[in-house]
Amino acid sequence: MKNGDQLWFARPHPAGLATGRLLPGTSAVQGRFSLNRRRARARAKSARRLSEHLLDQAQLELFPAPTRDWTRLDTTRLPALTEAASTLIADFTTYMRGRGWNTESFSGSIRTLRIVAGHLGTDVPIRETDIRALASMRASLQGARVINYLRLRGLLEAQPPSDPRIARARHHASTISHPAFAAAVHTFIDVLLGQGNTPSRARSPKTVKNYVVAVLPTLEVWIADGLTDPREVTKKHIEDALDPLGGDQARRLHTSLRSLFRALKRARLVFRDPARSISLTSSRPLPASLPSDRIAGLLDRLDAPRDRLMVALIAIHALLPGQLVHLKRTDLDRSKGQLRLRRPGRMDHLIYLDAFTLRLVTTWELQRLRRWPDNSNPHLFVTRNTAVDDSGPPMSAGVVQKPFKRLGLPAGVLRVDRIYDEARHSADPVRLMELFGLSNLSATRYVLSAHPDKKNGPIAP
C-alpha cells in the first residue's frame, strides 16, 4: 500500500509499546514511525493527572497513619509531578553529579524519589518508612541516597532509630516459654536501657544483648523444673546453675544473673535479690609481652594508609579498637601533635603523637581528600560507604579488625604488649596512667607483672 501508515494500539499501550531491540549496525527508526511514537508518549504524559494522595500541609492529622503498603503500586503509570516535585528531582540529580557520582548508576535512586514525590508531593516531609518500604519492593529501586538527600533538605520525617542488637534481645525475650519470665526479661531490658521506673544510666546495646543471651538457657532450665515466677528463684537455684560452669562462662552467667535480679528488684518485681550474696573466685591472667620477631615489621606488611594508622595507634599508643571507631577529626590537632580521646563518664585523655604517627596521619588525610574531596563525615576513619553517607555514621568495628587479621595478631594482644613493654622499662604506674589513661589498679597490675620482685615491696611513685 502506497503512503500507508503503521497501525497503533489504542490507549494506554502506545506510550510503552515495545518494538524490540536494534540489531547491531542498524540505526534507530526514523520518519513517521518515530514521530508517531513520540507523539503517543507526549499524549500519555500530558494525560497524566496529579496524584489524589498528595499530602496537604494545612491538613491536620487525625491519627497516626500506618506504614503504607507499596506492593500493589503500578510503577509503569506514574502520576504527574507538581512544580515543586519536579524542581526537587532536578536538584537531586544536580546534587549527585556535584558529588562526582555517575547518575546512570543511581537511576534507581532517582526513580524512587520520582515515585514518592509523584504520589505524596513535597509540601510536607516524606516518611523514611515509606522510602524504605518502597525500596524493598524490587532491586531496581534504591532508597539510601534519597533518605540522605531529603534529610539535608529538611524534607524527611525520620523513623525512630532502632538498634538490631536491642531488637534481637527483645526477640529472645519474647521466645521464653513462660510469660512471667518473658515479662521479667523485657523489664530487665527496659532497666538496662535507662527506661525503667527509676532513672539509671543506659547500658550499651551490645551489653544488653549479651546479658539477655547469657541468662536465657538458665531461665528455661528453671521453667522446666517447675518455677513459674522469678520471685521463686532462690540462692540455691543460682548456685546450682553456676556450679557446673567455670572460667569465662561462669563469670558471664554470674554477672548477667546479678544484673537481672538487681534490675527486677529496682522494678519491684522481686522482694529480694537472690544473687546479691553470691561471689565467684577467679584468677585473671597477668599481661605478658609478645616475642620481638612477631611484632617486627608490622606496618611494612600493610599498604593502605588507613590500616597503617590504625595499627600504629594501637601498637604505639595502646588505644582500644572500639575507640578508633568513634574518633572525630576535631579530636586531632596536628599542629600540636595531640589527639584527644573522649571517654564518657570520665575525663578526656590527651595523647601526644610521635613524628612517625603524625606522618601516617598526614598520609591518610591526603588519601581521604583525594578519594572523597567533599565528604562531610566527622569521623577520623571512614570507609567508601560511610564517606559518602551524609548522615556521618561511624565505620563498623569489623573494619578495625581486618588489618589485624591479615597480620595474624589480635588488636588487644598488641595493645597489651605495648603497655607491658612500657611497664618493663619504667616500672612506674603513674607514668602508665599518664601515657595510656589506665586506672590505678590496671597500671599496678602491669607493673607487678613486668617486675615480680616488687610484689612484696612498695612500688616507687
C-alpha positions in Angstrom: 0.0 0.0 0.0 1.5 3.3 -1.1 1.8 6.0 1.5 0.4 3.7 4.1 0.7 4.2 7.9 1.5 2.0 10.8 -1.4 0.7 12.8 -1.2 1.6 16.5 -2.8 0.0 19.5 -5.3 2.1 21.4 -4.5 3.8 24.7 -2.8 3.2 27.1 -0.4 1.0 25.1 1.3 3.3 22.6 3.4 5.1 25.3 5.1 1.9 26.4 4.9 -0.1 23.2 7.9 -2.4 22.9 9.4 -2.5 19.4 12.3 -4.8 20.0 16.0 -4.2 20.3 18.0 -2.7 17.5 20.3 -5.1 15.6 24.0 -4.3 15.5 24.8 -2.0 12.7 21.3 -0.6 12.3 20.0 2.8 13.1 17.0 3.9 15.1 13.6 4.0 13.5 13.2 7.3 11.6 10.3 9.0 9.8 6.7 8.9 10.7 7.1 5.7 12.9 9.4 7.5 15.3 7.2 10.7 15.1 4.1 8.7 16.0 5.9 7.1 18.9 7.0 10.4 20.3 3.5 11.9 19.8 2.0 8.9 21.6 4.3 9.3 24.5 3.7 13.1 24.7 -0.1 12.5 24.7 0.3 9.9 27.5 2.4 12.2 29.5 0.1 15.2 29.1 -2.8 13.0 30.1 -1.3 12.2 33.5 -3.0 13.7 36.4 -1.7 14.8 39.8 -1.9 12.1 42.5 -5.0 12.1 44.6 -2.9 11.2 47.6 -0.9 14.4 47.7 -0.3 15.5 51.3 -1.6 18.9 52.3 0.5 20.9 54.8 -2.6 22.6 56.1 -4.5 19.4 56.8 -4.2 18.4 60.4 -3.5 14.7 61.3 -6.5 12.9 62.8 -4.5 9.9 63.9 -1.0 8.4 63.1 -1.3 6.6 59.8 0.2 3.0 59.5 3.0 2.3 57.1 1.8 2.4 53.5 1.7 -0.8 51.5 3.6 -0.1 48.2 3.5 -3.7 47.0 0.5 -3.1 44.7 1.8 0.1 43.2 1.8 0.3 39.5 5.2 1.9 38.7 4.6 1.9 34.9 1.9 4.7 35.1 3.1 7.3 37.5 1.1 10.5 38.3 2.2 13.9 37.1 4.6 15.9 39.1 3.9 19.2 40.8 6.3 22.1 40.1 7.9 21.7 43.5 8.4 17.9 42.9 10.0 18.5 39.5 12.4 21.0 41.0 13.3 18.6 43.8 14.1 15.8 41.4 16.2 18.1 39.2 18.1 19.4 42.3 18.7 15.8 43.4 20.2 14.9 40.0 22.4 18.0 40.2 23.4 17.1 43.7 24.5 13.6 42.7 26.6 15.0 39.8 28.2 17.5 42.1 29.3 14.7 44.4 31.0 13.1 41.5 28.6 10.2 41.2 27.6 8.6 37.9 23.9 9.4 37.7 23.3 6.4 35.3 24.5 4.1 38.1 22.0 5.6 40.6 18.9 5.8 38.3 17.2 3.6 40.9 17.5 6.4 43.5 16.1 9.0 41.0 13.2 6.7 40.2 12.5 6.1 43.9 12.3 9.9 44.5 10.2 10.2 41.4 7.6 7.7 42.8 7.3 9.1 46.3 7.3 12.7 45.1 4.7 12.0 42.5 2.3 10.2 44.8 2.8 12.1 48.1 4.1 15.5 46.9 6.8 17.6 48.6 4.7 20.0 50.7 5.3 18.0 53.9 8.2 15.9 54.9 8.2 12.3 53.5 8.3 9.5 56.0 11.5 7.5 56.0 9.5 4.3 56.5 7.7 4.9 53.1 11.0 5.2 51.3 12.4 2.1 52.8 9.2 0.1 52.2 9.2 1.2 48.5 12.9 0.4 48.0 12.4 -3.1 49.4 9.9 -3.9 46.7 12.4 -4.5 44.0 16.1 -4.4 43.4 15.9 -1.6 40.8 14.7 0.9 43.5 17.2 2.4 45.9 16.4 4.5 49.0 19.6 5.2 51.0 20.7 8.3 49.0 17.2 9.5 48.7 16.9 9.4 52.5 20.2 11.3 53.0 19.2 14.0 50.5 15.8 14.6 51.9 17.4 14.8 55.4 19.7 17.6 54.1 16.7 19.4 52.5 14.7 19.1 55.7 12.0 17.0 53.9 12.5 13.8 55.8 10.3 12.5 58.6 12.9 10.2 60.2 11.8 6.9 61.7 12.8 6.2 65.3 16.2 4.7 65.5 16.3 1.0 66.2 19.4 -1.0 67.1 19.5 -4.5 65.7 21.0 -5.8 69.0 18.2 -4.4 71.0 15.7 -5.9 68.6 17.4 -9.3 68.9 17.3 -9.0 72.7 13.6 -8.3 72.5 13.0 -11.2 70.2 14.9 -13.6 72.6 12.8 -12.3 75.5 9.6 -13.0 73.5 10.6 -16.6 72.9 10.8 -17.5 76.6 8.3 -20.3 77.2 6.7 -18.8 80.4 5.0 -15.4 80.2 6.1 -14.4 83.7 9.8 -14.9 82.9 9.3 -13.3 79.5 7.8 -10.2 81.0 10.6 -10.1 83.6 13.3 -10.1 80.8 11.5 -7.3 79.0 11.6 -5.3 82.2 15.2 -6.2 82.5 15.9 -4.7 79.1 14.0 -1.5 80.0 16.1 -1.0 83.1 19.3 -1.6 81.2 18.3 1.0 78.6 17.5 3.5 81.4 13.8 3.3 80.7 12.7 1.8 84.0 10.6 3.3 86.8 13.8 4.7 88.4 16.2 6.7 86.2 19.5 4.9 85.6 22.5 5.0 83.3 21.8 3.3 80.0 24.0 0.4 79.0 25.3 -0.2 75.5 23.1 -2.3 73.1 25.9 -4.9 73.0 25.9 -5.3 76.8 22.1 -5.6 76.8 22.1 -8.3 74.1 24.9 -10.2 75.8 23.2 -10.2 79.2 19.9 -11.5 77.7 21.6 -14.2 75.7 23.5 -15.3 78.8 20.5 -15.8 81.1 18.1 -17.4 78.6 19.3 -21.1 78.9 19.2 -20.9 82.8 15.7 -19.4 82.8 14.5 -22.2 80.5 16.0 -24.8 82.9 14.2 -23.2 85.8 10.9 -23.2 83.9 11.4 -26.8 83.1 12.0 -27.5 86.8 8.6 -26.1 87.6 9.3 -22.4 88.5 6.5 -20.1 87.4 7.8 -16.7 88.7 11.1 -15.0 89.1 10.2 -14.5 92.8 10.5 -18.2 93.3 14.3 -18.2 92.4 16.5 -18.8 95.4 20.2 -18.6 96.1 20.4 -22.4 95.8 19.0 -22.2 92.2 21.7 -19.7 91.2 24.5 -21.7 92.8 23.3 -24.9 91.1 23.3 -23.1 87.7 26.9 -21.8 88.3 28.3 -25.0 89.8 29.0 -27.0 86.5 30.5 -23.9 84.8 33.9 -22.5 85.0 36.1 -19.7 83.7 34.7 -17.0 81.5 31.4 -18.9 81.1 30.7 -18.9 84.8 31.7 -15.2 85.2 29.4 -14.3 82.2 26.4 -16.0 83.7 27.1 -14.7 87.2 27.4 -11.1 86.0 24.2 -11.4 83.9 22.1 -13.0 86.7 23.3 -10.4 89.2 22.3 -7.6 86.8 19.0 -9.4 86.1 17.8 -9.6 89.7 19.2 -6.2 90.6 17.0 -4.8 87.8 14.0 -6.8 88.9 14.3 -5.6 92.5 14.6 -2.0 91.3 11.4 -2.5 89.3 9.8 -4.1 92.4 9.1 -7.4 90.6 11.0 -9.4 93.3 11.2 -8.9 97.0 14.9 -9.8 97.4 17.9 -10.3 95.2 19.0 -14.0 95.5 22.2 -13.3 93.5 23.4 -10.5 95.8 25.5 -12.6 98.2 27.0 -14.9 95.6 30.5 -14.3 94.5 33.0 -16.2 92.3 36.7 -16.6 92.9 38.5 -16.2 89.6 42.1 -15.6 88.6 42.9 -13.1 85.9 45.9 -13.8 83.8 48.8 -11.4 84.1 49.7 -9.5 81.0 52.7 -10.8 79.0 54.8 -9.4 76.1 55.0 -10.8 72.6 58.2 -12.1 71.1 60.1 -9.4 69.2 60.1 -11.4 65.9 56.2 -11.3 65.8 55.9 -7.6 66.0 58.9 -6.6 63.8 57.9 -5.0 60.5 54.2 -5.0 61.1 53.5 -1.8 59.3 55.7 -2.9 56.3 53.1 -5.6 55.7 50.3 -3.2 55.2 49.7 -0.9 52.2 46.6 1.1 53.0 47.3 4.4 54.8 44.1 3.9 57.0 45.2 0.4 58.1 48.7 1.6 58.9 47.4 4.4 61.0 45.0 2.2 62.9 47.7 -0.3 63.7 50.1 2.4 64.8 47.5 4.0 67.2 47.0 0.6 68.9 50.6 -0.8 68.8 52.3 2.5 69.7 49.7 4.5 71.7 47.7 1.5 73.1 44.2 2.7 72.0 41.3 0.2 72.2 39.9 -0.9 68.9 36.5 0.5 69.8 38.0 3.9 70.5 39.3 4.1 66.9 35.7 3.9 65.6 34.5 7.0 67.4 37.5 9.3 66.9 36.5 12.6 65.3 38.6 14.8 63.1 38.1 17.6 65.5 39.8 15.5 68.2 43.1 15.7 66.2 45.3 18.7 66.5 48.2 18.2 64.1 49.9 21.5 64.8 50.3 20.5 68.5 50.7 16.8 67.8 47.8 15.9 70.1 44.9 13.5 69.9 42.0 13.9 72.4 40.4 10.7 73.4 36.9 11.3 74.7 35.7 8.9 77.4 32.0 9.1 78.5 31.7 9.5 82.2 35.5 10.1 82.7 37.9 12.9 81.9 39.2 13.1 78.4 42.7 11.6 77.8 45.2 13.6 75.8 47.6 11.6 73.6 50.9 13.1 72.4 51.6 11.7 68.9 55.2 11.0 67.8 56.6 12.1 64.5 56.1 8.8 62.8 52.4 8.6 63.7 51.9 12.2 62.6 53.3 11.3 59.2 50.8 8.4 59.0 48.0 10.8 59.9 49.1 13.2 57.1 49.2 10.3 54.5 45.7 9.1 55.5 44.3 12.6 55.4 45.7 13.2 51.9 44.3 10.0 50.6 40.9 10.7 52.1 40.9 14.2 50.4 41.8 12.7 47.0 39.2 9.9 47.1 36.3 11.9 48.7 37.1 15.7 48.2 33.7 16.9 49.6 32.8 14.3 52.2 31.4 15.7 55.4 31.7 12.7 57.7 33.1 14.0 61.0 34.9 10.8 62.0 38.6 10.4 61.6 38.4 7.0 60.0 35.9 6.4 57.1 35.2 3.7 54.5 33.9 4.0 51.0 30.4 3.6 52.3 30.5 6.0 55.3 32.4 8.6 53.4 29.5 9.3 51.1 26.8 8.9 53.7 25.6 12.4 54.6 24.4 11.3 58.0 28.0 10.8 59.0 27.9 7.4 60.6 31.0 5.7 62.2 32.5 2.7 60.5 31.9 -0.7 61.9 34.1 -2.4 64.4 34.8 -5.2 61.9 36.8 -2.7 59.7 39.3 -2.2 62.6 39.8 -5.9 62.9 40.6 -6.6 59.3 44.2 -5.4 59.2 45.0 -7.3 62.4 43.6 -10.5 60.9 45.9 -10.0 57.9 48.8 -9.6 60.3 47.8 -12.6 62.4 47.9 -10.6 65.7 44.7 -9.5 67.6 44.5 -5.8 68.3 44.1 -6.5 72.0 47.3 -8.5 72.2 49.3 -5.7 70.5 47.8 -3.2 73.0 48.8 -5.3 76.0 52.3 -5.8 74.6 52.8 -2.1 74.3 51.7 -1.3 77.8 53.7 -4.2 79.2 56.8 -3.0 77.4 56.5 0.4 78.9 55.9 -1.0 82.4 59.1 -3.1 82.0 61.2 -0.1 81.2 59.7 2.4 83.6 58.2 0.4 86.5 56.1 3.5 87.3 52.3 3.0 87.4 51.8 6.8 87.4 53.6 7.0 84.0 51.3 4.3 82.6 48.3 6.2 83.8 49.5 9.3 82.1 50.5 7.7 78.8 47.7 5.3 78.3 44.9 6.6 80.5 44.8 3.4 82.7 43.2 3.2 86.1 45.4 2.9 89.2 44.5 -0.8 89.5 45.3 -1.7 85.9 48.6 0.2 85.9 49.7 -1.6 89.1 48.9 -4.9 87.6 51.1 -4.2 84.6 54.0 -3.1 86.8 53.7 -6.1 89.0 53.6 -8.4 86.0 56.7 -6.9 84.5 58.5 -6.8 87.8 57.5 -9.8 90.0 60.2 -8.8 92.5 58.1 -5.8 93.6 55.1 -7.8 94.7 56.5 -8.0 98.3 57.7 -4.4 98.4 56.4 -0.9 97.7 56.2 0.4 94.2 58.2 3.5 93.5 56.0 6.5 92.8 
